[in-house]
């Protein structure tokens, strides 16, 4: 079966939110076992992709220390994840962009491979992760693989003032991809969730 080479994929790590439930801390720089969350994410995705872009809107110099390009949203109004998608797609030099947030340090080590296989097999513009929890499907749209060519569609969508990821996905050829372990997508929004992830580690 034909594969997308990892050199053709850029990881876009979203670090640009306000993290209000964490007291406004810059979430990517919060320490988990003495290592910043963004560092966990970089290590987890590094072997899955050819390049990495960080999307951050604060503490840019701190993020730049990790050695990867760090890009702000086009507008500094904290307008949500799609603003990060936009800057990542615009600056990527590879045909595919793997998007992930900075606050989910246990995400699957085969994330890129599974999303890429589904994309290639069905000639799609977008694939994204879902899990089943107690018989209920849970979507994880910020864990997605996009063709860079989807940028034009995203620019038009954001130009209408819309911000919802699932609404934009509906305008693309897309498919959900099932991952077996729901705990892999546990994210950190509160101090209690940070403690829970520490215990899992």
N, C-alpha and C positions, 0 to 999 in steps of 0.2 A: 504494500500500500504506500502510495506517495505521501511524503511528509513535508511539513513546513520546517525548514531549517531554523534552529534557534537564532542564528545570525540575522535572520530576516525579521526578528521580533524585538521591539523596544519595550521595556517595562516602564510604565508611568506610575509612579508612587504618589498618591494624593496625600499631601500634608498641609493642605491650605485652609482647613476649617477653623472655626472659632473655639470649638471644644468647650461649650458653655457648661456642660455637665461635669467637666473636670476643672471647674473654677477658672476657665479661660486660659489654662495652660496651653502651650504649644504642644499638641498631643504627640507629634513625631519625636519630640525631644524628651518626653517623659521616660524615666528609667524603669526598665524591667530587669531585675537581677543585674543592676549596675550597667546596663547597656540600653541605649535609647531605642525606642520602638522602631524608628526608621532604620536603625542598624540591623535589627532583627529581620525587617522586611527585605532590606537589600541582600542580606545573606541568604534568605530563603528563596529569592527569585534569581539570584545571580547566575546559577547554573541552568536556568530555564530560558534565558534570553541572551541576546548579543550586546544590547546596550540598555542603559537606565537613564531615565529623566525623573527628577524630583520636582513636584509642583508644590511650592510653599509661598505664603504671603507674609510671613514674619520670620525674623531671625535667619535671614538668607545666608549670612556668613557662617552660621553654625551648620547649616545643611551643606554648604559648599565644601566643608571639611571632609565630607565623605567621598569627594573626588568625582562626582557626577554633575552634569548640568542641572542647575536649580532655577526654575522659571516661575515667575509670578503669573496670576490670572491677568488677562488683558484689562479688566476693570477691577479696581480695588474695593469691591463692595461685598465681598464674601457671598457671591451669588450661587454657591452650591457646587456639587461635583462636576457638573457639565462644563463649568468654566475651566476646570482643570483638564477635562477631556479635550477641550478646545485647544488649549495651549500645547498639550502633549502631541496631539495629532498635527498641529501646525509646525512643530519643530522636529518631529521625528524624521529620521532619514531612512527608515526601514518601511517596508510595505504593510507591516502589521504592528499594532500597539496593544500590549497586554496591560490592562488597568487594574490597580489594586489600591486599597487604602493603606495607611501606615499603621493602623491600630489593630491588626488581626495577625499576630505573629505566628500562628499555627497553620496558616493556609496551606493547601496541598502542595507537595513537592512536584506533582505532575499536573499542576493547574494549566500551564501553557500547552502541554502536550495534548491533554484531553480537549481543551477548547479549540486548539488548532486542527486536530483530527476531524472534529465535527464541522468546522468551517470549511475545510478543504473538501470533505466528502460531499457536502451539500451546496458548495459554491455560495457561501453566505457572506454578508457584510459584518455580522455580529453574532457572537456566541457568548453566553453568560452562564454562571453557575447557579444551580439550585440543589437543595437537599430536601430530604423528607424527615419531618420531626413529628412523631406520634401520628403518622398517617396524613399529615398536612404538609403540602409543598411549601417550602420557604425559598423565595428568590433572593439572590445575592447579586444584584445588577452592577454593583461597583467592582465585582470580579468578572471582567469581561475581556474578550479579544475583539478588536475592531480592525477593519481594513482602514489604512490611512486615507483612502479615497472617500471615506464617510465624512470627512471634514466639511465638505461643501454642504451636505445635508444638515450637519450640526450648526454651521454658521447661519443657515436660513432659519432653522428652528429657534436658535437663541435670539435671532433678530425679531422674532414675534413676541418676545418677552416670556416665553415658556422655559421651565427649568426642570421638569420631571423626567427622570431617566427613562422610565418605562414608556412614557408617551413618545419620546424620541425613538426608542427602539422599535416601536410599532411602525415607524416610517421606513425602517430598514428591513432587508431580508435577514431574519434572525432566528435563533434556536436556543433553547435552554439545554444545558448539559448537566446530567445528574451526577453528583458526587456523594459517596457513601457515608462519609463521616461528618455529621453536623457540627461536632466540636471544633473541626478545623476552621470554621468560619466564625467562631466566637470573637467578638470585637470588644474593645475597651472603651467604654463611654463614661464610666464612673470609677471612683477609687475602689469600690467593692469588686467590680469586674476585673480591675488590675490585680487585686489580691487573689481572685479566683484563678486567673491565668497563671499566676506564680505557683499556685498549688498544683495545677495540672502539669507544669514543667518539672 
